[in-house]
Amino acid sequence: DITKISVQGLDGAAYTDKVDNGASKSQSGDVTITQETDRIYTPTGGPRAPVTVLESGKPLFSVVRDNLDNVVVWNPWVDKAQGIADFAPKDGYKNMLCVEPGAVKEWQKLEPGDAFEGAQVITASSN
């Protein structure tokens, strides 16, 4: 139930709000989902600081990143879910949240022979 979900570890983080025409904002407190959400966060604690998803205040899982500076938080909400052809069921937005580590805000420029590696560790909580 998305109304019971919160995301910790992003307090104070700068983010780009893609729903608000790419406006730059700063997160205050935990992230909660009450409308369409599509944000690119740059967490202040760095990649090793966990981002934790909670349900009714109890941890569900946490994500730790390696060489991935950003975290995308996304939920399409009602209207966007209706407009996505392969999003099913159409009210599935009520029971989903994407928390996606990535290198999203900046291009990763590689010269010939260069490599880029990023990783994430997702740890389920034992409730």
Residue pairs with C-beta under 8 A, 6 or more apart in sequence:
1 55
1 94
1 95
2 33
2 75
2 93
2 94
2 95
2 96
2 97
3 33
3 34
3 94
4 55
4 56
5 32
5 33
5 53
5 54
5 55
5 97
6 30
6 31
6 32
6 53
6 54
6 57
7 30
7 31
7 32
7 51
7 52
7 53
7 54
7 73
7 97
7 99
8 30
8 51
8 52
8 54
9 43
9 45
9 49
9 50
9 51
9 52
9 62
10 27
10 30
10 31
10 41
10 43
10 51
10 71
10 73
11 27
11 28
11 29
11 30
11 44
12 26
12 27
12 28
12 44
13 26
13 27
13 41
13 42
13 43
13 44
14 24
14 25
14 26
14 27
14 41
14 42
15 24
15 25
15 26
15 27
15 39
15 40
15 41
15 42
16 22
16 23
16 24
16 25
16 39
16 40
16 105
17 23
17 24
17 25
17 38
17 39
18 38
18 39
18 40
19 35
19 36
19 37
19 38
19 39
27 41
30 54
31 37
31 39
31 73
33 75
33 77
33 97
35 77
36 75
36 76
36 77
36 78
36 79
36 80
37 73
37 74
37 75
37 77
38 72
38 73
38 74
39 72
39 73
39 74
40 70
40 71
40 72
40 104
40 105
41 70
41 71
41 72
41 73
42 69
42 70
42 105
43 49
43 51
43 71
47 64
47 65
47 66
47 67
47 68
47 69
47 101
48 64
48 65
48 66
49 64
50 62
50 63
50 64
50 123
51 62
51 63
51 64
51 65
51 71
51 99
51 101
52 59
52 60
52 61
52 62
52 63
53 59
53 60
53 61
53 62
53 97
53 99
54 60
58 125
58 127
59 125
59 127
60 124
60 125
60 127
61 122
61 123
61 124
61 125
62 122
62 123
62 125
63 71
63 99
63 101
63 120
63 121
63 122
63 123
64 120
64 121
64 123
65 71
65 101
65 118
65 119
65 120
66 118
66 119
66 120
66 121
67 103
67 116
67 117
67 118
67 119
68 101
68 102
68 103
68 118
68 119
68 120
69 103
69 105
69 106
70 101
70 102
70 103
70 104
70 105
71 99
71 100
71 101
71 102
72 98
72 99
72 100
72 101
72 102
72 104
73 97
73 98
73 99
73 100
74 97
74 98
74 100
75 93
75 96
75 97
75 98
76 84
76 87
76 93
77 93
78 93
80 93
81 87
81 90
81 91
81 92
81 93
82 90
87 93
101 118
101 120
102 118
103 116
103 118
108 116
110 116
